[in-house]
Amino acid sequence: MAQKTNCESCLYYGYNEEYECYECTINLDEDEMMQFLSNSSQRCTHFKFGDEYSIVRKQI
């Protein structure tokens, strides 16, 4: 079984100031959204680990 991804550690998970909540910020077209919503394994194919310290490590 595929492992579930954690949205809170995803690069595309951001705060929406208008709605005052966190949400996925990736822009999916209609076909991709349908595939995402019908995915029974609940594993996001667009998940990318968002390490906020990666830029700092490159500077050192």
C-alpha positions as YAML, in Angstrom:
chain: A
units: angstrom
residues:
- id: 1
  name: MET
  ca: [0.00, 0.00, 0.00]
- id: 2
  name: ALA
  ca: [1.29, 3.49, -0.84]
- id: 3
  name: GLN
  ca: [2.31, 5.68, 2.03]
- id: 4
  name: LYS
  ca: [0.24, 8.79, 2.67]
- id: 5
  name: THR
  ca: [2.02, 12.09, 2.30]
- id: 6
  name: ASN
  ca: [2.05, 14.82, 4.90]
- id: 7
  name: CYS
  ca: [0.76, 18.07, 3.39]
- id: 8
  name: GLU
  ca: [2.33, 20.16, 6.13]
- id: 9
  name: SER
  ca: [5.82, 19.25, 4.92]
- id: 10
  name: CYS
  ca: [5.02, 19.77, 1.22]
- id: 11
  name: LEU
  ca: [6.57, 22.62, -0.76]
- id: 12
  name: TYR
  ca: [3.15, 23.47, -2.23]
- id: 13
  name: TYR
  ca: [1.34, 23.81, 1.11]
- id: 14
  name: GLY
  ca: [0.94, 27.49, 1.89]
- id: 15
  name: TYR
  ca: [-1.12, 29.99, 3.84]
- id: 16
  name: ASN
  ca: [-3.97, 31.75, 2.04]
- id: 17
  name: GLU
  ca: [-4.41, 35.15, 3.68]
- id: 18
  name: GLU
  ca: [-7.75, 35.77, 1.98]
- id: 19
  name: TYR
  ca: [-9.37, 32.66, 3.49]
- id: 20
  name: GLU
  ca: [-7.08, 32.61, 6.57]
- id: 21
  name: CYS
  ca: [-6.18, 28.94, 6.23]
- id: 22
  name: TYR
  ca: [-3.53, 26.64, 4.79]
- id: 23
  name: GLU
  ca: [-4.13, 25.01, 1.41]
- id: 24
  name: CYS
  ca: [-2.42, 23.30, -1.49]
- id: 25
  name: THR
  ca: [-1.12, 25.95, -3.87]
- id: 26
  name: ILE
  ca: [-0.32, 23.73, -6.84]
- id: 27
  name: ASN
  ca: [-2.24, 24.70, -9.96]
- id: 28
  name: LEU
  ca: [-3.93, 21.62, -11.46]
- id: 29
  name: ASP
  ca: [-5.82, 21.53, -14.73]
- id: 30
  name: GLU
  ca: [-9.20, 19.80, -14.96]
- id: 31
  name: ASP
  ca: [-7.79, 16.38, -15.89]
- id: 32
  name: GLU
  ca: [-5.12, 16.46, -13.18]
- id: 33
  name: MET
  ca: [-7.69, 17.51, -10.57]
- id: 34
  name: MET
  ca: [-9.99, 14.64, -11.56]
- id: 35
  name: GLN
  ca: [-7.09, 12.19, -11.29]
- id: 36
  name: PHE
  ca: [-6.08, 13.64, -7.91]
- id: 37
  name: LEU
  ca: [-9.60, 13.43, -6.50]
- id: 38
  name: SER
  ca: [-10.17, 9.88, -7.75]
- id: 39
  name: ASN
  ca: [-6.83, 8.56, -6.46]
- id: 40
  name: SER
  ca: [-7.78, 5.78, -4.06]
- id: 41
  name: SER
  ca: [-4.30, 5.43, -2.53]
- id: 42
  name: GLN
  ca: [-4.49, 8.98, -1.12]
- id: 43
  name: ARG
  ca: [-0.87, 9.59, -2.10]
- id: 44
  name: CYS
  ca: [-0.23, 12.93, -3.76]
- id: 45
  name: THR
  ca: [1.75, 12.55, -6.97]
- id: 46
  name: HIS
  ca: [2.80, 16.22, -6.77]
- id: 47
  name: PHE
  ca: [4.27, 16.02, -3.27]
- id: 48
  name: LYS
  ca: [7.67, 17.67, -3.01]
- id: 49
  name: PHE
  ca: [9.40, 17.87, 0.33]
- id: 50
  name: GLY
  ca: [9.61, 21.54, 1.34]
- id: 51
  name: ASP
  ca: [12.74, 21.97, 3.42]
- id: 52
  name: GLU
  ca: [12.79, 25.61, 4.51]
- id: 53
  name: TYR
  ca: [16.43, 25.29, 5.61]
- id: 54
  name: SER
  ca: [17.78, 24.04, 2.26]
- id: 55
  name: ILE
  ca: [18.65, 27.58, 1.10]
- id: 56
  name: VAL
  ca: [20.57, 28.26, 4.31]
- id: 57
  name: ARG
  ca: [22.60, 25.07, 3.88]
- id: 58
  name: LYS
  ca: [23.60, 26.15, 0.36]
- id: 59
  name: GLN
  ca: [24.89, 29.47, 1.69]
- id: 60
  name: ILE
  ca: [27.15, 27.83, 4.27]
...
